[in-house]
């Protein structure tokens, strides 16, 4: 199957849930899984303000994902290079530059998070956790889109199950503190909108990262439904996590790894290890999504010039080159500083080169009622 070729005829999971699981996979890694992003962008607004910001981000994700999925199907564009060539014309290189910055930053965040988890849980040197994550990402991406889709499916099952257990243990261990935190909290402040908008803006690029898994869509209706569903599927674990964090508001906002802090309060040692394994899995699927998008972009460019798509060896080589630089940045900068300084810059960047053109040019094209792409005919 070529990099830009639609499959169509997918089952209900591939059409309606897989895109949401894939979007969650890209977004959850790094700060979300560890709670660091939530502490940075939602905790300052307080319990109710944080929830309001998260609901705003969910709405933005659903709207942008629905438009992105529908436009990608209309243009038969299933890698980010093809998508932005259709949306921005010659200006597509602006997104390319922004995306490369994004990949370097988020993979550095994932590497820093994996290192911090390995040190906090097993006492490893921080570099060990980063190297283990990089190796796992390379092994998974070698198998191409089919392997990536299997990871998204089964990793999502693990992640949702562990987050359900997490909120259950939190309610059992310190549920009274959660209730007190919300009862004593003031109404949402003006900061909640800024936090929700910033968080949504730099993360929504995930809707473009996961374009390769949209090949199963059979109609524009599929695309719109999958996009609307993707927002809540992506945010649900974060909301559960945030609710548990409010038992220790506002001090929780200063923790490098809020997840590790909460797990220590629960005092369920076996679950502590399981949760850290889940976070590593979340980092893995997020990193795989980012590297796979680059491989698919390169594959699409090669095939458009009459060359073969990258094989396993070339995919591994590309991933290794990217990851080596990102893990070096992770070791030099650290998780908290990466999230605090880099993500706000990315938010403005993606608003300018993705969200604004999508809402303007993309919506106009969809409303014009362009024809659905013809189904591929097998030879």
C-alpha positions as CSV (number, residue, x, y, z in Angstrom):
1,X,0.0,0.0,0.0
2,X,1.4,3.4,-0.9
3,X,1.9,6.2,1.6
4,X,-0.9,8.3,0.2
5,X,-3.4,5.6,-0.7
6,X,-6.8,5.2,1.0
7,X,-7.8,1.8,2.2
8,X,-11.5,2.4,3.0
9,X,-13.9,-0.2,4.2
10,X,-12.6,-0.3,7.7
11,X,-14.6,-1.8,10.6
12,X,-16.4,0.4,13.1
13,X,-13.3,0.4,15.4
14,X,-11.0,1.6,12.7
15,X,-13.4,4.2,11.4
16,X,-14.7,5.7,14.6
17,X,-12.4,4.9,17.5
18,X,-9.0,4.3,16.1
19,X,-8.5,8.0,15.2
20,X,-9.4,9.1,18.7
21,X,-7.1,6.4,20.3
22,X,-4.3,7.6,18.0
23,X,-4.9,11.2,18.9
24,X,-4.8,10.3,22.6
25,X,-1.6,8.4,21.9
26,X,0.2,11.4,20.5
27,X,-1.1,13.8,23.2
28,X,-0.9,11.7,26.4
29,X,2.9,11.2,26.4
30,X,5.3,13.2,28.4
31,X,3.6,15.8,30.6
32,X,0.0,14.6,30.3
33,X,0.8,11.0,31.4
34,X,3.0,12.2,34.3
35,X,0.7,15.0,35.2
36,X,3.3,17.7,34.6
37,X,1.4,19.4,31.7
38,X,-1.8,19.4,33.8
39,X,0.1,21.1,36.7
40,X,1.5,23.7,34.3
41,X,-1.6,24.7,32.4
42,X,-4.7,23.8,34.6
43,X,-3.7,23.7,38.3
44,X,-3.0,27.5,38.4
45,X,-6.7,28.1,37.6
46,X,-7.9,26.0,40.6
47,X,-10.2,22.9,40.6
48,X,-13.2,24.4,38.8
49,X,-11.1,26.6,36.5
50,X,-8.9,23.7,35.6
51,X,-11.9,21.6,34.6
52,X,-13.3,24.4,32.6
53,X,-10.0,24.8,30.7
54,X,-9.9,21.1,30.0
55,X,-13.5,21.1,28.6
56,X,-12.5,24.1,26.4
57,X,-9.5,22.2,25.1
58,X,-11.7,19.1,24.5
59,X,-14.1,21.2,22.4
60,X,-11.3,22.7,20.4
61,X,-9.8,19.2,19.8
62,X,-13.1,17.8,18.6
63,X,-13.8,20.7,16.2
64,X,-10.3,20.8,14.7
65,X,-10.0,17.1,14.5
66,X,-13.3,16.8,12.7
67,X,-12.3,19.4,10.1
68,X,-8.9,17.9,9.7
69,X,-10.2,14.4,9.1
70,X,-12.8,15.5,6.7
71,X,-10.4,17.7,4.7
72,X,-7.8,14.9,4.6
73,X,-10.3,12.5,3.2
74,X,-11.5,15.1,0.6
75,X,-8.0,15.7,-0.5
76,X,-6.9,12.0,-0.2
77,X,-4.0,13.3,1.9
78,X,-2.8,10.8,4.5
79,X,0.5,12.3,5.5
80,X,1.2,15.8,6.7
81,X,3.2,16.8,3.7
82,X,0.4,16.0,1.3
83,X,-2.2,17.6,3.6
84,X,-0.4,20.9,4.0
85,X,0.4,21.1,0.3
86,X,-3.3,20.9,-0.3
87,X,-4.2,23.4,2.5
88,X,-1.4,25.9,2.2
89,X,0.0,25.4,-1.3
90,X,3.7,26.6,-1.4
91,X,3.3,27.7,2.2
92,X,3.3,24.1,3.3
93,X,7.0,24.4,4.2
94,X,6.0,26.7,7.1
95,X,4.3,23.7,8.7
96,X,7.2,21.5,7.9
97,X,9.5,23.7,9.9
98,X,7.0,24.0,12.8
99,X,6.5,20.3,12.9
100,X,10.2,19.5,13.1
101,X,10.5,21.9,16.1
102,X,7.5,20.1,17.6
103,X,9.0,16.6,17.1
104,X,12.3,17.6,18.6
105,X,10.6,19.2,21.6
106,X,8.1,16.4,22.4
107,X,10.6,13.6,22.0
108,X,12.9,15.4,24.3
109,X,10.0,15.7,26.8
110,X,9.3,12.0,26.4
111,X,12.9,11.1,26.9
112,X,13.1,13.4,30.0
113,X,9.9,11.8,31.4
114,X,11.1,8.3,30.8
115,X,14.4,9.1,32.6
116,X,12.6,10.7,35.5
117,X,10.2,7.7,35.8
118,X,13.1,5.2,35.7
119,X,15.0,7.1,38.4
120,X,11.9,7.6,40.7
121,X,10.6,4.0,40.4
122,X,13.7,1.8,40.0
123,X,16.6,4.1,41.0
124,X,18.1,4.0,37.5
125,X,20.3,6.7,36.0
126,X,18.1,9.1,34.1
127,X,19.8,8.3,30.8
128,X,18.8,4.6,31.1
129,X,15.1,5.3,31.0
130,X,15.6,7.6,28.0
131,X,17.6,5.0,26.1
132,X,15.1,2.3,26.8
133,X,12.2,4.4,25.5
134,X,14.2,5.3,22.3
135,X,14.9,1.6,21.6
136,X,11.2,0.6,22.1
137,X,10.1,3.4,19.7
138,X,12.6,2.2,17.0
139,X,11.5,-1.4,17.3
140,X,7.8,-0.5,16.9
141,X,8.1,2.0,14.0
142,X,10.1,-0.6,12.0
143,X,6.9,-2.5,11.4
144,X,5.1,0.4,9.6
145,X,1.5,1.5,9.9
146,X,0.1,-1.9,10.7
147,X,2.4,-2.2,13.7
148,X,1.6,1.3,14.9
149,X,-2.2,0.7,14.7
150,X,-1.9,-2.4,16.8
151,X,0.1,-0.5,19.4
152,X,-2.5,2.2,19.5
153,X,-5.3,-0.3,20.0
154,X,-3.8,-2.4,22.8
155,X,-1.9,0.3,24.6
156,X,-5.2,2.3,24.7
157,X,-6.9,-0.6,26.5
158,X,-4.2,-0.7,29.1
159,X,-4.2,3.1,29.6
160,X,-7.9,3.5,30.1
161,X,-8.0,0.5,32.5
162,X,-5.1,1.8,34.6
163,X,-6.6,5.3,34.7
164,X,-9.9,3.8,35.9
165,X,-8.1,2.0,38.7
166,X,-6.1,5.2,39.4
167,X,-9.2,7.2,40.2
168,X,-10.7,4.3,42.1
169,X,-7.7,4.1,44.4
170,X,-7.6,7.9,44.7
171,X,-11.2,8.0,45.9
172,X,-10.5,5.3,48.3
173,X,-7.3,6.7,49.7
174,X,-8.0,10.5,49.8
175,X,-11.4,11.0,48.3
176,X,-12.4,13.2,51.2
177,X,-9.5,15.6,50.3
178,X,-10.7,15.7,46.7
179,X,-14.2,16.7,47.8
180,X,-12.8,19.3,50.1
181,X,-10.6,20.7,47.4
182,X,-13.6,21.2,45.1
183,X,-15.9,22.4,47.8
184,X,-13.5,25.2,48.9
185,X,-12.5,26.2,45.4
186,X,-13.5,29.6,44.0
187,X,-15.4,29.8,40.6
188,X,-13.2,29.6,37.5
189,X,-10.9,32.6,37.0
190,X,-10.0,34.3,33.8
191,X,-6.8,32.2,33.6
192,X,-8.7,29.0,32.7
193,X,-9.4,30.1,29.2
194,X,-5.7,30.9,28.5
195,X,-4.6,27.5,29.9
196,X,-7.2,25.6,27.9
197,X,-6.4,27.5,24.7
198,X,-2.7,27.1,25.0
199,X,-2.9,23.4,25.9
200,X,-5.3,22.7,23.0
201,X,-3.3,24.7,20.5
202,X,0.1,23.0,20.8
203,X,-1.4,19.5,21.2
204,X,-3.9,19.6,18.3
205,X,-1.1,19.1,15.8
206,X,-1.7,15.5,16.8
207,X,-4.7,15.5,14.4
208,X,-2.2,15.8,11.5
209,X,0.4,13.4,13.0
210,X,-2.2,10.6,12.9
211,X,-3.3,11.1,9.3
212,X,-1.9,7.6,8.3
213,X,-4.6,5.9,10.4
214,X,-7.4,7.7,8.6
215,X,-7.2,5.5,5.5
216,X,-10.0,3.3,6.9
217,X,-12.6,6.1,6.7
218,X,-15.4,5.4,4.1
219,X,-17.1,8.8,4.0
220,X,-17.1,12.4,5.2
221,X,-19.6,11.4,7.8
222,X,-17.1,8.9,9.2
223,X,-14.5,11.6,9.3
224,X,-16.7,14.1,11.2
225,X,-17.9,11.5,13.7
226,X,-14.4,10.2,14.3
227,X,-13.2,13.8,14.9
228,X,-15.9,14.7,17.3
229,X,-15.4,11.5,19.3
230,X,-11.6,12.0,19.4
231,X,-11.8,15.0,21.7
232,X,-13.5,13.3,24.6
233,X,-11.5,10.1,24.1
234,X,-8.3,12.0,24.3
235,X,-9.2,14.1,27.4
236,X,-11.0,11.6,29.6
237,X,-7.8,10.2,31.3
238,X,-6.6,13.7,31.9
239,X,-9.8,14.7,33.6
240,X,-9.6,11.7,35.9
241,X,-6.0,12.5,36.7
242,X,-6.8,16.2,37.3
243,X,-9.6,15.3,39.7
244,X,-7.3,13.2,41.8
245,X,-4.6,15.9,41.8
246,X,-7.0,18.4,43.4
247,X,-6.8,16.5,46.7
248,X,-3.4,18.2,47.2
249,X,-4.1,21.6,45.5
250,X,-2.2,23.9,45.3
251,X,1.1,22.1,46.3
252,X,0.7,19.5,43.6
253,X,1.5,22.1,41.0
254,X,5.2,22.2,42.2
255,X,5.8,18.5,41.7
256,X,8.0,17.4,38.8
257,X,6.1,14.1,38.6
258,X,2.6,14.6,40.1
259,X,1.8,11.0,39.2
260,X,4.6,9.7,41.4
261,X,3.5,12.0,44.2
262,X,-0.1,10.7,44.1
263,X,0.9,7.1,43.9
264,X,3.0,7.5,47.1
265,X,-0.1,8.9,48.9
266,X,-2.2,5.9,47.7
267,X,0.3,3.4,49.2
268,X,-0.5,0.6,46.8
269,X,3.0,-0.6,45.8
270,X,2.0,-3.1,43.1
271,X,-0.2,-0.4,41.4
272,X,2.6,2.1,41.7
273,X,4.7,-0.1,39.4
274,X,1.7,-0.8,37.1
275,X,1.0,2.9,36.7
276,X,4.6,3.6,35.8
277,X,4.5,0.8,33.2
278,X,1.4,2.5,31.8
279,X,3.1,5.9,31.6
280,X,6.0,4.3,29.8
281,X,3.5,2.7,27.4
282,X,1.9,6.2,26.9
283,X,5.3,7.7,26.1
284,X,6.0,4.9,23.7
285,X,2.8,5.3,21.7
286,X,3.3,9.1,21.6
287,X,6.9,8.8,20.4
288,X,5.9,6.1,17.9
289,X,3.2,8.4,16.5
290,X,5.6,11.3,16.0
291,X,8.4,9.2,14.3
292,X,5.9,7.3,12.2
293,X,4.5,10.6,10.8
294,X,8.0,11.6,9.7
295,X,8.5,8.2,8.1
296,X,5.2,8.5,6.2
297,X,6.0,12.0,5.1
298,X,9.3,10.8,3.7
299,X,7.6,7.8,2.1
300,X,5.0,10.0,0.4
301,X,7.8,12.2,-1.0
302,X,9.8,9.2,-2.3
303,X,6.8,7.6,-3.9
304,X,5.8,10.9,-5.6
305,X,9.2,10.8,-7.3
306,X,8.8,7.2,-8.4
307,X,10.9,5.6,-5.7
308,X,10.0,2.8,-3.2
309,X,8.7,3.7,0.2
310,X,11.2,3.3,3.1
311,X,11.8,-0.2,4.3
312,X,12.3,-1.3,7.9
313,X,16.1,-0.5,7.8
314,X,15.5,3.1,6.5
315,X,12.7,3.7,9.0
316,X,14.9,2.6,11.8
317,X,17.8,4.8,10.6
318,X,15.5,7.9,10.3
319,X,14.1,7.2,13.8
320,X,17.5,6.6,15.3
321,X,18.9,9.9,13.9
322,X,16.0,11.9,15.3
323,X,15.9,10.2,18.7
324,X,19.6,10.6,19.3
325,X,19.4,14.4,19.1
326,X,16.2,14.5,21.2
327,X,17.5,12.4,24.0
328,X,20.6,14.6,24.2
329,X,18.3,17.7,24.6
330,X,16.3,15.8,27.3
331,X,19.4,15.1,29.3
332,X,20.6,18.7,29.1
333,X,17.3,20.6,29.8
334,X,15.0,18.5,31.9
335,X,11.2,17.8,31.9
336,X,9.9,20.9,33.8
337,X,11.8,23.5,31.8
338,X,11.0,21.8,28.4
339,X,7.3,21.9,29.1
340,X,7.2,25.4,30.6
341,X,9.3,27.2,28.0
342,X,8.8,25.2,24.7
343,X,5.1,24.5,24.6
344,X,3.7,28.0,24.8
345,X,5.9,28.9,21.8
346,X,4.5,25.9,19.9
347,X,1.0,26.9,20.7
348,X,1.3,30.2,18.9
349,X,3.2,28.6,16.0
350,X,0.5,26.0,15.3
351,X,-2.3,28.5,15.7
352,X,-0.7,30.4,12.9
353,X,0.3,27.6,10.5
354,X,-2.4,25.1,11.1
355,X,-5.5,26.1,13.1
356,X,-6.2,29.5,11.5
357,X,-5.7,28.2,7.9
358,X,-7.8,25.1,8.7
359,X,-10.7,27.1,10.2
360,X,-10.6,29.5,7.2
361,X,-9.4,27.9,4.0
362,X,-10.2,24.3,5.1
363,X,-13.8,25.1,6.2
364,X,-14.4,27.1,3.0
365,X,-13.4,24.1,0.9
366,X,-15.5,21.7,2.8
367,X,-18.6,24.0,2.7
368,X,-18.2,24.3,-1.1
369,X,-19.2,20.7,-1.2
370,X,-16.2,19.2,-2.9
371,X,-16.7,15.7,-4.3
372,X,-15.8,12.7,-2.2
373,X,-12.6,11.0,-3.4
374,X,-13.3,8.1,-5.6
375,X,-12.7,4.7,-4.1
376,X,-9.4,3.1,-5.0
377,X,-9.8,0.4,-7.7
378,X,-7.6,-2.6,-7.3
379,X,-5.8,-3.7,-10.4
